[in-house]
Amino acid sequence: MTAVSDVRTTIGALRREVCALHAELTRYRLVVWTAGNVSARVPGQDLLVIKPSGVSYDDLTPENMVVCDLEGRVVDGEHAPSSDTEAQAYVYRHLPHVGGVVHTHSTYATAWAARAEPVPCVLTMGADEFGGEIPVGPFAVIGDDSIGRGIVETLRDSRSPAVLMQNHGVFSIGKDARAAVKAAVMCEDVARTVHVARQLGQPVPIAQDRVDQLFDRYQNVYGQPG
């Protein structure tokens, strides 16, 4: 195949994957109505694939996923892209290791964001997945790259793959779109459990050396070889 054919094949596969992953957001009740989105970087290209704006989850198809450049401009697609496109394009431009970005307004995590309060690391799952607390990013307006700037500023030097953007919701990143979805799912689960724990009393923090051990084990040993 020619290079152009290879790129088209890759984009077609990513359109199918990104479309399918939106079902995980509804499956885990991380979104309502048309809010939230999944995007993926096109490997080796200055392009991303993202959900169209305002389209019902039931009406999503691989064909209506939108391809944009890393400035957020539409390259291919019949719909306007998500209102988060410029913000996510900013993330891809400034964090080259990121292959997927997800945005949700999941209830418990967004409740922490409304208080501008990080979720403390009081669970082994928090240590495993986030390497410490789930941080809070600054308040930022929607529709340009302001949110992207806040995400990058907060996560650039953090082990966490998720940030609670103040008064807004969750943005998660990953090596690919599926990993970013997983981080969003785990973020909500940890936020919910820590909230419940605080209703019962004061949660006990995990010592930093234990957090480091747990994070290293989960990231480098857990799961199947290879």
Secondary structure, DSSP 8 states (H G I E B T S, - for coil): --HHHHHHHHHHHHHHHHHHHHHHHHHTT---TT--EEEEE-TTSSEEEE-BTT--GGG--GGG-EEEETTS-EEE-SS-B-TTHHHHHHHHHH-TT--EEEEE--HHHHHHHHTT--B---SHHHHHHHSS-B-EE----SSSSHHHHHHHHHHTT-S-SEEEETTTEEEEEESSHHHHHHHHHHHHHHHHHHHHHHHHS------HHHHHHHHHHHHHTSSS--
